[in-house]
């Protein structure tokens, strides 16, 4: 599992979409550099803001003698180190520790222990990565534990266990989550076809030892066993309303991710769609387009990703705000840890979208000024939208 995956899961479940769509515009460029073994050693992320390419954030990856990742760190466009992840391998145990930087001070953020790590087909990892997006690579394992750094000490945030079928693919994951004084369980079950492709992932909220359905993910494949469509949609057990409220399903919408491939079965495009409950149709929110280059590794020609161009729907460009909400102010921007918002009105709804138009955070605001923690967001450009009966405010911010 990935650090903070439960937050990602619940945010995916609570997808809340943008509205009418127009053609995509370029929002970011990712450029990759490799070593002689075909491993990524540098990724340069160039955000595009108002049509202008900005200076890149650079992420470097170092490997040990076994070609395993041992260190990743990111330097922003100002030359400052902003985050780091270290990897420690002890037999079938892997420990990944995340750090963030405040000026020159390095502070721990998360520590994830993977026990009984298994060799897993990349296709399975890719599918699970759709469910658990985040900064840490995914490992299939017997069990895991995620700790967070709070008050100068590590505290348990999440732990979980895998069970496996006869083909040694995951059949079930049970995860226990601790959030402040709250403690709850989530369960994930996996279904496969006769070629061992994962065709469904079902998510359950476990209440009094009873798993209650929450959402499902269906995956379709082509003749080469490559995923072509991932469909994420709500599947709420009515009993959940007694646990999490009657209005919970008002925020559930569907999402699709569509894949196309080139003649070598490498990903060519990834298209992101969201479902509009008004028109009852899916609309495009973003596209990632891949280009490749060839290189020789051990006397064999291979193709590796050269550049990924990220396009987002033009709606995520800043629009004119309603006059009655122009007094809203957000700061700092760029932001590392917390973004402050002034001038909002109680009863407003705040949404944060990535540059593919996918909602990653939703919050009902009950006071006029508020601070929003964003340290768990990946670096990049985001859209912040505040809706109120008086109008809508939309702006962009950069997460360093």
C-alpha positions as CSV (number, residue, x, y, z in Angstrom):
1,X,0.0,0.0,0.0
2,X,1.1,3.6,-0.3
3,X,1.5,6.2,2.4
4,X,-1.8,7.9,3.2
5,X,-3.6,5.6,0.8
6,X,-6.8,5.7,2.9
7,X,-7.1,9.4,2.3
8,X,-6.6,8.9,-1.4
9,X,-9.2,6.2,-1.4
10,X,-11.9,8.3,0.3
11,X,-11.1,11.3,-2.0
12,X,-11.5,9.1,-5.0
13,X,-14.8,7.9,-3.7
14,X,-15.9,11.4,-3.1
15,X,-15.0,12.7,-6.6
16,X,-16.8,15.9,-7.3
17,X,-16.6,17.1,-10.9
18,X,-16.1,20.4,-12.8
19,X,-18.8,21.4,-15.2
20,X,-19.1,22.1,-18.9
21,X,-16.0,21.2,-20.8
22,X,-13.8,22.7,-23.6
23,X,-10.7,21.4,-25.4
24,X,-7.6,20.4,-23.4
25,X,-4.6,22.7,-23.0
26,X,-1.1,21.8,-22.0
27,X,-0.6,22.0,-18.2
28,X,2.8,20.2,-17.6
29,X,5.7,18.4,-19.2
30,X,7.6,15.5,-17.6
31,X,11.0,14.7,-19.0
32,X,13.0,11.5,-18.0
33,X,16.7,10.7,-17.9
34,X,18.0,7.1,-17.6
35,X,21.2,5.4,-16.6
36,X,22.9,2.7,-18.7
37,X,20.7,0.0,-17.2
38,X,17.5,1.7,-18.3
39,X,16.5,2.9,-14.8
40,X,15.1,6.4,-14.3
41,X,17.7,8.6,-12.6
42,X,16.1,12.0,-13.2
43,X,12.6,13.3,-13.8
44,X,12.1,17.0,-14.7
45,X,8.6,18.4,-14.1
46,X,7.9,21.6,-16.0
47,X,4.6,23.3,-15.0
48,X,2.8,25.3,-17.7
49,X,1.1,28.4,-16.2
50,X,-0.9,30.8,-18.4
51,X,0.7,29.2,-21.5
52,X,4.3,29.8,-20.2
53,X,6.7,26.9,-19.4
54,X,8.2,27.5,-15.9
55,X,11.5,26.3,-14.5
56,X,11.4,22.6,-13.5
57,X,11.3,20.7,-10.3
58,X,13.9,17.9,-10.5
59,X,13.5,14.5,-8.9
60,X,16.6,12.3,-8.7
61,X,16.7,8.6,-8.0
62,X,19.7,6.7,-6.7
63,X,20.1,2.9,-6.8
64,X,22.0,0.3,-4.8
65,X,24.2,-2.4,-6.2
66,X,21.1,-4.6,-6.8
67,X,19.4,-1.9,-8.9
68,X,16.9,-1.2,-6.1
69,X,15.9,2.3,-5.3
70,X,17.8,3.6,-2.2
71,X,17.1,7.3,-2.3
72,X,14.8,9.8,-4.1
73,X,14.9,13.5,-3.6
74,X,13.4,16.6,-5.2
75,X,15.0,19.9,-5.8
76,X,12.6,22.8,-6.7
77,X,13.2,25.5,-9.4
78,X,14.9,27.7,-6.8
79,X,17.6,25.0,-6.1
80,X,16.1,24.0,-2.7
81,X,15.6,20.4,-1.6
82,X,12.0,20.0,-0.7
83,X,11.4,16.3,-0.1
84,X,13.3,13.0,0.2
85,X,12.5,9.3,0.5
86,X,14.9,6.7,1.8
87,X,14.6,2.9,1.2
88,X,16.0,0.2,3.4
89,X,16.0,-3.5,2.5
90,X,16.3,-6.3,5.0
91,X,15.5,-9.6,3.4
92,X,11.7,-9.6,2.6
93,X,11.2,-6.4,4.7
94,X,11.3,-2.9,3.1
95,X,11.2,0.3,5.1
96,X,10.4,3.6,3.2
97,X,10.8,6.9,5.1
98,X,9.5,10.2,3.7
99,X,11.0,13.6,4.7
100,X,10.1,17.1,3.9
101,X,12.2,20.2,4.2
102,X,11.5,23.6,5.9
103,X,14.3,25.8,4.7
104,X,17.4,23.6,5.6
105,X,15.5,21.6,8.3
106,X,14.6,18.0,7.4
107,X,11.5,16.7,9.1
108,X,10.2,13.1,9.0
109,X,6.7,12.7,7.5
110,X,5.8,9.1,7.0
111,X,7.4,5.7,7.6
112,X,6.0,2.6,5.9
113,X,7.1,-1.0,6.8
114,X,6.4,-3.8,4.3
115,X,6.7,-7.3,5.6
116,X,7.0,-10.4,3.5
117,X,7.4,-8.5,0.2
118,X,6.5,-10.6,-2.8
119,X,7.6,-10.6,-6.4
120,X,4.6,-9.3,-8.3
121,X,3.7,-8.8,-11.9
122,X,4.0,-5.2,-12.9
123,X,0.4,-5.3,-14.3
124,X,-1.0,-6.0,-10.9
125,X,1.1,-3.2,-9.4
126,X,-0.2,-0.8,-12.1
127,X,-3.8,-1.7,-11.2
128,X,-3.3,-1.2,-7.5
129,X,-1.6,2.1,-8.1
130,X,-4.8,3.4,-9.6
131,X,-6.5,2.7,-6.2
132,X,-3.7,3.9,-4.0
133,X,-2.0,7.0,-5.6
134,X,0.8,8.6,-3.7
135,X,4.5,9.2,-3.5
136,X,5.8,5.8,-2.4
137,X,6.2,2.8,-4.7
138,X,3.7,0.0,-4.3
139,X,4.7,-3.3,-2.8
140,X,2.6,-6.4,-2.5
141,X,3.3,-8.0,0.8
142,X,2.0,-10.1,3.7
143,X,1.4,-7.1,5.9
144,X,2.3,-3.4,6.2
145,X,2.3,-0.6,8.7
146,X,2.3,3.2,8.1
147,X,3.4,5.6,10.8
148,X,3.2,9.3,10.8
149,X,5.5,11.8,12.5
150,X,3.5,13.8,15.1
151,X,4.7,15.8,18.1
152,X,8.3,14.6,17.5
153,X,7.4,10.9,17.7
154,X,6.1,8.2,15.3
155,X,2.5,7.2,15.7
156,X,0.6,4.4,14.0
157,X,-1.6,5.6,11.2
158,X,-2.5,2.5,9.3
159,X,-1.8,-1.2,9.3
160,X,-3.1,-4.0,7.0
161,X,-2.8,-7.6,5.8
162,X,-3.0,-9.3,2.4
163,X,-4.4,-12.7,1.7
164,X,-3.6,-14.4,-1.6
165,X,-5.2,-16.9,-4.0
166,X,-3.6,-20.0,-5.5
167,X,-1.8,-18.0,-8.1
168,X,-0.3,-15.9,-5.4
169,X,-2.2,-12.8,-6.5
170,X,-4.0,-10.6,-3.8
171,X,-7.5,-11.8,-3.1
172,X,-8.2,-9.6,0.0
173,X,-6.7,-6.7,1.9
174,X,-8.0,-5.7,5.4
175,X,-6.7,-2.3,6.6
176,X,-7.2,-0.6,9.9
177,X,-7.0,3.2,10.0
178,X,-6.4,5.5,13.0
179,X,-7.4,9.1,12.5
180,X,-7.2,11.1,15.7
181,X,-9.8,9.5,18.1
182,X,-11.4,7.6,15.2
183,X,-10.5,4.0,14.2
184,X,-12.1,2.0,11.4
185,X,-11.5,-0.8,9.0
186,X,-11.6,-1.0,5.2
187,X,-11.6,-4.2,3.1
188,X,-10.7,-4.7,-0.5
189,X,-11.4,-7.8,-2.5
190,X,-10.0,-8.7,-5.9
191,X,-11.5,-10.7,-8.7
192,X,-9.6,-12.2,-11.7
193,X,-10.4,-13.6,-15.1
194,X,-9.1,-17.0,-16.4
195,X,-5.9,-15.3,-17.6
196,X,-5.3,-13.9,-14.1
197,X,-6.0,-10.3,-15.0
198,X,-7.6,-8.4,-12.1
199,X,-11.1,-7.4,-13.4
200,X,-12.7,-6.0,-10.3
201,X,-11.6,-4.4,-7.0
202,X,-14.5,-3.9,-4.5
203,X,-14.1,-1.6,-1.5
204,X,-16.0,-2.1,1.8
205,X,-16.4,-0.1,4.9
206,X,-16.3,-2.6,7.8
207,X,-18.9,-1.8,10.4
208,X,-19.2,-4.0,13.5
209,X,-17.3,-6.8,11.7
210,X,-19.7,-6.6,8.7
211,X,-18.3,-5.4,5.3
212,X,-20.6,-2.9,3.7
213,X,-20.1,-2.1,0.0
214,X,-18.8,1.4,-0.7
215,X,-17.4,1.4,-4.3
216,X,-16.2,-0.8,-7.1
217,X,-13.5,-0.6,-9.8
218,X,-13.9,-2.6,-13.0
219,X,-11.0,-3.2,-15.3
220,X,-11.1,-4.2,-19.0
221,X,-8.2,-5.6,-21.0
222,X,-7.2,-5.9,-24.7
223,X,-6.0,-9.1,-26.4
224,X,-2.5,-8.4,-25.1
225,X,-3.7,-8.4,-21.4
226,X,-3.1,-4.6,-21.2
227,X,-5.8,-2.6,-19.3
228,X,-7.9,-0.4,-21.7
229,X,-10.5,0.9,-19.3
230,X,-10.7,1.4,-15.5
231,X,-14.2,2.3,-14.3
232,X,-14.5,3.6,-10.7
233,X,-18.0,4.0,-9.5
234,X,-20.0,4.1,-6.2
235,X,-21.8,0.9,-5.0
236,X,-23.1,2.0,-1.6
237,X,-24.8,-0.4,0.8
238,X,-28.0,1.3,2.1
239,X,-26.9,0.4,5.7
240,X,-24.0,2.7,5.3
241,X,-26.3,5.7,5.6
242,X,-26.9,4.9,9.2
243,X,-23.1,5.0,9.7
244,X,-21.9,7.9,7.6
245,X,-25.1,9.9,6.9
246,X,-27.8,10.3,4.3
247,X,-26.0,12.9,2.2
248,X,-22.8,10.9,1.6
249,X,-23.9,9.5,-1.7
250,X,-24.6,13.1,-3.0
251,X,-20.9,13.5,-3.5
252,X,-20.2,10.2,-5.3
253,X,-19.7,10.4,-9.0
254,X,-18.0,8.1,-11.5
255,X,-14.7,8.2,-13.1
256,X,-13.1,6.4,-16.1
257,X,-9.5,6.1,-17.2
258,X,-8.9,5.0,-20.8
259,X,-5.7,3.6,-22.2
260,X,-4.4,3.4,-25.8
261,X,-1.2,1.7,-26.9
262,X,1.3,1.9,-29.7
263,X,2.4,-1.1,-31.8
264,X,4.9,-2.2,-29.1
265,X,2.1,-2.2,-26.5
266,X,3.6,0.8,-24.7
267,X,1.1,3.3,-23.3
268,X,0.4,6.0,-25.9
269,X,-2.4,8.0,-24.2
270,X,-4.2,8.0,-20.9
271,X,-7.5,9.8,-21.0
272,X,-9.4,10.8,-17.8
273,X,-13.2,11.1,-17.8
274,X,-15.7,12.1,-15.1
275,X,-19.5,11.5,-15.1
276,X,-21.9,14.4,-15.2
277,X,-25.0,13.6,-13.2
278,X,-26.9,16.4,-15.0
279,X,-26.3,15.3,-18.6
280,X,-25.8,11.7,-17.7
281,X,-22.7,11.5,-19.8
282,X,-19.0,11.2,-19.3
283,X,-16.8,14.1,-20.2
284,X,-13.0,14.4,-20.6
285,X,-11.0,16.2,-17.9
286,X,-7.5,15.5,-19.0
287,X,-5.1,13.5,-21.1
288,X,-1.5,12.3,-20.6
289,X,0.4,11.6,-23.9
290,X,3.6,9.5,-23.9
291,X,6.6,9.7,-26.2
292,X,9.4,7.1,-26.2
293,X,13.0,6.8,-27.1
294,X,15.2,3.8,-27.8
295,X,18.3,2.8,-25.9
296,X,20.7,-0.2,-25.7
297,X,20.7,-2.1,-22.4
298,X,22.9,-5.3,-22.3
299,X,23.2,-5.3,-26.1
300,X,19.4,-5.2,-26.4
301,X,17.3,-2.3,-27.8
302,X,14.6,-1.2,-25.4
303,X,12.1,1.7,-25.5
304,X,11.7,3.9,-22.5
305,X,9.4,6.9,-21.7
306,X,11.1,10.1,-23.0
307,X,8.4,12.7,-22.3
308,X,4.9,12.8,-20.8
309,X,2.7,15.8,-21.9
310,X,-0.1,16.5,-19.5
311,X,-3.2,18.2,-20.9
312,X,-6.0,19.5,-18.7
313,X,-9.4,20.7,-19.6
314,X,-9.5,24.4,-20.3
315,X,-12.1,24.8,-17.6
316,X,-9.3,24.4,-15.0
317,X,-7.7,27.6,-16.3
318,X,-8.6,30.6,-14.2
319,X,-12.0,32.1,-15.1
320,X,-13.4,35.4,-14.2
321,X,-14.8,35.2,-10.7
322,X,-18.2,36.5,-9.6
323,X,-17.8,40.1,-8.3
324,X,-19.2,39.1,-4.9
325,X,-16.3,36.7,-4.3
326,X,-13.4,38.7,-5.7
327,X,-12.4,39.7,-2.2
328,X,-11.2,36.1,-1.4
329,X,-7.4,35.9,-0.8
330,X,-5.2,32.8,-0.6
331,X,-1.6,32.7,0.6
332,X,1.2,31.7,0.5
333,X,1.5,30.8,-3.2
334,X,3.6,28.7,-3.9
335,X,2.9,26.7,-0.7
336,X,4.7,23.9,1.1
337,X,2.5,23.0,4.0
338,X,-0.6,25.1,4.7
339,X,-2.6,27.4,2.5
340,X,-4.5,30.2,4.2
341,X,-7.8,31.5,2.8
342,X,-9.4,34.8,3.8
343,X,-12.6,36.4,2.9
344,X,-14.7,33.3,2.5
345,X,-18.3,32.9,3.8
346,X,-19.6,30.2,6.1
347,X,-21.5,27.6,4.2
348,X,-19.1,27.6,1.3
349,X,-17.8,24.4,-0.3
350,X,-14.0,24.2,-1.1
351,X,-12.7,21.9,-3.8
352,X,-9.1,21.2,-4.9
353,X,-8.5,19.7,-8.3
354,X,-5.4,18.3,-9.9
355,X,-4.5,19.5,-13.4
356,X,-6.4,16.5,-14.9
357,X,-9.6,18.0,-13.5
358,X,-9.9,15.2,-10.9
359,X,-11.2,16.3,-7.4
360,X,-8.7,15.3,-4.7
361,X,-10.2,17.2,-1.8
362,X,-13.6,18.5,-0.7
363,X,-14.4,20.5,2.5
364,X,-17.5,22.3,3.8
365,X,-16.4,25.6,5.4
366,X,-18.0,26.6,8.6
367,X,-16.0,29.7,9.4
368,X,-14.9,32.9,7.5
369,X,-11.2,32.2,7.5
370,X,-9.5,28.9,7.3
371,X,-6.1,27.1,6.8
372,X,-6.0,24.0,4.6
373,X,-3.1,21.5,5.1
374,X,-1.6,20.5,1.7
375,X,1.7,18.9,2.7
376,X,0.5,15.5,1.5
377,X,-0.2,16.8,-2.1
378,X,2.4,16.0,-4.7
379,X,4.3,19.0,-6.0
380,X,2.7,20.6,-9.0
381,X,-0.1,23.0,-10.0
382,X,-3.6,22.7,-8.5
383,X,-7.0,24.4,-8.9
384,X,-8.8,25.7,-5.9
385,X,-12.6,26.3,-6.2
386,X,-14.8,27.9,-3.6
387,X,-18.6,27.7,-4.2
388,X,-21.3,29.7,-2.4
389,X,-24.8,30.8,-3.2
390,X,-23.3,34.3,-3.8
391,X,-20.9,33.0,-6.5
392,X,-17.9,30.9,-7.4
393,X,-14.2,31.7,-6.8
394,X,-11.5,29.8,-8.8
395,X,-7.8,30.2,-8.7
396,X,-4.6,28.2,-9.0
397,X,-1.8,27.5,-6.6
398,X,1.5,25.8,-6.8
399,X,2.5,23.0,-4.3
400,X,6.3,23.0,-3.7
